[in-house]
């Protein structure tokens, strides 16, 4: 009897930010949506642009391009809605992307000690080595806002 070969292959979503491609584990992706109105409000959380409303949820929009590319995005084609974990909780975050997204299967090499905290690992696809993003480390969470800053933001947002 022939035994099936177990593969360490996983599914990833490739996304484009400017001229570079990055990957996110497909298990972290909820959906890909067209850009919608961003609601902006006074806050002090880095990389948080505002929020969008999606499926009855308030979803923070996190432009991670500046951290990854050194510059903010000037155009957007889609929002990639992903799940970010912090502690024992999770939330949706919207990541602006500039090009089409693609679902692929690949084997991931885990990040090493020399890699940045936002790098979960590396995959190879069509001769290109692509960073797999650790969204938990890349996107701002509750730890990003101190209690005084969060209180001040709430006071500023009140009419």
N, C-alpha and C positions, 0 to 999 in steps of 0.2 A: 504494500500500500504506500502510495506517495504522500508524504506529509507536506502541507502547504508551507512555503517559506514565509516566515514572519518578517515584515518590513518595518523599519522604524520611521517610515514615511508618514508625514503629517500634512494636513491641509493648511495652506496659508493664503491670505489675501495680499496681493501685491498692490501697492498704492504709489502714486506718483506725486512728488512734491518738487515743483520746478523741474530740473533736469535729472533728478535722482529718484530711484525707486527704493522703497522700503517694504517690509513685510510685517504682517500682524497675524498671529495664530487665528485661523478661521473660527475657532471656538469662542473667540472674544468679540466677533462681529455680529451685530444685530441686523443692520441693513445699510444700504447705500441709498441716499436720497438727494434730490435736487436741492440746490441752495434755497433757503427760505429767509424770511426776515429775521434779523438778529435783534434781540432786545438788549440794549446796552443800559447799564446802570452804574453808579459810582461804586467802585470796589478797589481793593488793593491786592488782589490775587494775581501774581505774574502769569502770563500766557492765557488768561481767561478773557475772551473778547466780550462775552455776554452769554445769552441763552437763546435757544430756539424752542418752539413748542412742537412736540412730535408725539402722536398717539396719546394725547392727554398727559404727557410728561413734560416737565421742564428739563431741558438737556443743556448742560454747559457746553459752550463752543471753545475748544482749546486749540489755538494755532501753535502747533509744535514746530512749524517750519523755521522759526527764528533760532530755536535751540539746535535743530538738526542741520540747517543750511547757513545760518548766520544772517538771514534776512527774512522779513515777514512776507507772506504771500500777497501778491497784488491781484490775482484772479483766482476764482474758484470754479470748479466744475461740479463737484459733489461734496456732500458731507458723508463721511464714513462714520456710522454710529457704532461705537464699540463699548464694551463693558470694562470698566476700571474697578479694581478691587482696592479697598483700604481697610485694614483690620479684618473684621468679620462681615463687613458690609460691601456692597457693590453699587455702582451707578452707571448710567449711560453717559458717554461723552461724545461730542460731535467733533470729528477731525476734518478740517477743510483739506481737500485734495484737488490737484490741478489737472489730473488726467484720468483716463479710464483705470478701473481696477480689474484685477484678474485673479481667479481662483486657481491655485496650483497645488500639486502634491510634491513635497521635497523632504529630504532628510536634513534635520537641523543639527549643527554643531553648536554646543552650548558655549556661552560667552566665557571668556577667561578673566583672570584677575586684572589684566591690563585694560580690559574693555570698560567703557563708560557704563554707569548704572542703568542707563536707558536701553542698553543693548542686551537682549535676552539670548541672542545667539546669531548664527550666520547660516544662510542657505546659498546654494548655487543653482542658478536657473539660466539656461541658454548662454552659458559661458560668463555670466555676471555673478559676482559675489554680492549678496544683499543682506543688509542688517535686518534682523528680526527685532522689532521694538518691544520693550517692556513698558506697556502703557501705565502700569502702576507707578513706575519711577519717572515717567516722562510728563504725565499730566498732573496738574495741581489737585490736591485733595484737601481734606479737612486740616491736615497738618500744615498746610501752606499759609493758612490764615490764623494769626494769633487771636485770642479772645478780644483784646482791645481793638484790633484792626477790624474784626468782624462786627463788633458793636458799633464802631464808627461808620462802617459801610451801611449798616441797617438804618442808623439815624439819618445819614445823608440821603438815603433812598426814600425816606418818608416825605409825603407832600407837605 
